[in-house]
Amino acid sequence: MDHSDLPKNKLPKFNPVHWLSLGFGSGLIPKAPGTFGTLVGIPVVFLLAQLTWWGYLLALVVMTVAGIWICQYTAKAMGVHDHPSIVWDEIVGYAIAMFALPVEPFWLVAAFILFRILDIWKPGPIGWADKQLEGGNGIIMDDVLAGVFSAALLHLGWWLSGLLG
């Protein structure tokens, strides 16, 4: 999708809140901003992986709660609910998908692919959250759910691979 419709004139040249919600600028990439926002999630996961799992979990909660406000703030400034350039939600969702998994190429790629599929397809409660929730909650919660479902499926796969391997 081309983002030439991005209401850039509504955003100041630099605002740290917008910079976060736009995924450090990755959301401004004209094609597939959600995918590029998810890619920004990879170094975030590397940073979070340095924490204990409790610290990682606390960081996810903070990123989610702050993300509700961050995404709403930018959406309001743009005058567009959930503009595709707002990708903080993809960063959070991907970090959730990688929770308590090994930070290794296989898991990073598997989480990336599974999260993107669920985020785009939006089955069941993911789609419900996308359609029914409003404001910052509506922007971020479908990605949180896509991350939770991705993490659950990946952990199931990890557990099964241990049984079979």
C-alpha positions as CSV (number, residue, x, y, z in Angstrom):
1,M,0.0,0.0,0.0
2,D,1.3,3.4,-0.9
3,H,1.4,5.9,2.0
4,S,1.4,9.0,-0.1
5,D,-1.9,9.7,1.8
6,L,0.0,10.0,5.0
7,P,-1.0,13.2,6.6
8,K,2.6,14.3,7.2
9,N,1.7,17.9,7.6
10,K,-0.3,17.0,10.7
11,L,2.8,15.6,12.5
12,P,5.7,17.7,13.7
13,K,9.1,17.1,12.2
14,F,10.2,15.2,15.3
15,N,8.2,14.1,18.2
16,P,9.5,11.2,20.3
17,V,5.9,9.8,20.8
18,H,5.3,9.7,17.0
19,W,8.8,8.3,16.5
20,L,7.9,5.3,18.7
21,S,4.4,4.8,17.2
22,L,5.9,4.9,13.7
23,G,8.4,2.2,14.7
24,F,11.5,4.5,14.6
25,G,10.5,5.5,11.1
26,S,9.9,2.0,9.7
27,G,6.2,2.7,9.4
28,L,6.9,5.4,6.9
29,I,8.2,2.9,4.4
30,P,5.6,3.0,1.5
31,K,5.2,-0.7,1.0
32,A,4.4,-3.2,3.8
33,P,4.9,-1.0,6.8
34,G,3.6,-3.6,9.2
35,T,6.2,-6.1,8.0
36,F,8.9,-3.5,8.3
37,G,7.6,-2.6,11.8
38,T,7.8,-6.2,12.7
39,L,11.4,-6.3,11.5
40,V,12.1,-3.5,14.0
41,G,10.8,-5.9,16.7
42,I,13.8,-8.2,16.1
43,P,16.4,-6.0,17.8
44,V,13.8,-5.2,20.4
45,V,13.6,-8.9,21.2
46,F,17.4,-9.1,21.4
47,L,17.3,-6.3,24.0
48,L,14.4,-7.9,26.0
49,A,16.1,-11.3,25.9
50,Q,18.9,-9.8,28.2
51,L,16.3,-9.5,31.0
52,T,15.0,-12.3,33.2
53,W,11.7,-13.7,32.0
54,W,9.9,-11.7,34.7
55,G,11.7,-8.5,33.4
56,Y,10.8,-9.4,29.8
57,L,7.1,-9.9,30.9
58,L,7.1,-6.6,32.8
59,A,8.6,-4.8,29.7
60,L,5.8,-6.3,27.5
61,V,3.2,-5.0,29.9
62,V,4.8,-1.6,29.9
63,M,5.2,-1.6,26.1
64,T,1.5,-2.6,25.7
65,V,0.0,-0.1,28.2
66,A,2.2,2.7,26.9
67,G,1.5,1.5,23.3
68,I,-2.3,2.1,23.8
69,W,-1.5,5.8,24.6
70,I,1.3,6.1,22.1
71,C,-0.7,4.7,19.2
72,Q,-3.8,6.8,20.1
73,Y,-1.8,9.9,20.4
74,T,-0.4,9.6,16.9
75,A,-3.7,8.4,15.4
76,K,-5.4,11.5,16.8
77,A,-2.6,13.8,15.5
78,M,-3.0,12.2,12.1
79,G,-6.8,12.3,12.2
80,V,-6.8,8.7,11.0
81,H,-7.6,5.7,13.2
82,D,-5.0,3.0,12.9
83,H,-3.1,4.4,9.9
84,P,-0.8,1.7,8.4
85,S,2.3,3.8,9.3
86,I,1.5,3.2,13.1
87,V,3.5,0.1,13.7
88,W,4.3,0.2,17.5
89,D,1.6,-2.5,17.8
90,E,3.6,-4.8,15.4
91,I,6.7,-4.4,17.5
92,V,4.9,-5.3,20.7
93,G,3.0,-8.2,19.1
94,Y,6.2,-9.7,17.7
95,A,8.0,-9.3,21.1
96,I,5.0,-11.1,22.7
97,A,5.3,-13.9,20.0
98,M,9.0,-14.4,21.0
99,F,8.3,-14.4,24.8
100,A,10.4,-17.2,26.5
101,L,11.6,-18.7,23.3
102,P,15.2,-19.1,22.3
103,V,16.5,-16.0,20.5
104,E,17.9,-18.1,17.6
105,P,17.3,-17.8,13.8
106,F,14.7,-20.6,13.6
107,W,12.5,-19.1,16.3
108,L,13.0,-15.5,15.2
109,V,11.9,-16.4,11.7
110,A,9.1,-18.8,12.8
111,A,7.7,-16.1,15.1
112,F,8.0,-13.5,12.4
113,I,6.1,-15.6,9.8
114,L,3.4,-16.8,12.2
115,F,2.8,-13.4,13.8
116,R,2.5,-11.7,10.4
117,I,0.1,-14.4,9.1
118,L,-2.1,-14.0,12.2
119,D,-1.9,-10.2,12.2
120,I,-2.9,-10.1,8.5
121,W,-5.5,-12.9,8.5
122,K,-7.0,-11.9,12.0
123,P,-8.8,-15.1,12.8
124,G,-11.3,-15.3,15.7
125,P,-10.7,-13.1,18.7
126,I,-7.9,-11.2,16.8
127,G,-10.4,-10.0,14.2
128,W,-13.0,-9.3,16.9
129,A,-10.5,-7.0,18.7
130,D,-9.6,-5.3,15.5
131,K,-13.2,-4.5,14.6
132,Q,-14.7,-3.9,18.1
133,L,-12.2,-2.1,20.1
134,E,-11.7,1.6,19.6
135,G,-8.8,4.1,20.1
136,G,-5.4,2.9,21.2
137,N,-7.0,-0.3,22.5
138,G,-8.3,-1.0,19.0
139,I,-4.9,-0.3,17.4
140,I,-2.8,-2.5,19.7
141,M,-4.9,-5.3,21.1
142,D,-5.3,-7.3,17.8
143,D,-1.5,-7.4,17.6
144,V,-1.2,-8.4,21.3
145,L,-3.6,-11.2,20.6
146,A,-1.8,-12.2,17.4
147,G,1.4,-12.3,19.5
148,V,-0.2,-14.3,22.3
149,F,-1.6,-16.9,19.8
150,S,1.8,-17.0,18.0
151,A,3.6,-17.6,21.3
152,A,1.2,-20.3,22.3
153,L,1.6,-22.1,19.0
154,L,5.4,-21.7,19.0
155,H,5.7,-23.0,22.5
156,L,3.5,-26.0,21.6
157,G,5.8,-26.7,18.7
158,W,8.9,-26.3,20.9
159,W,7.4,-28.7,23.4
160,L,6.4,-31.2,20.8
161,S,9.8,-31.1,19.2
162,G,11.3,-32.0,22.5
163,L,9.0,-35.0,22.8
164,L,9.6,-36.2,19.3
165,G,13.3,-35.2,19.0
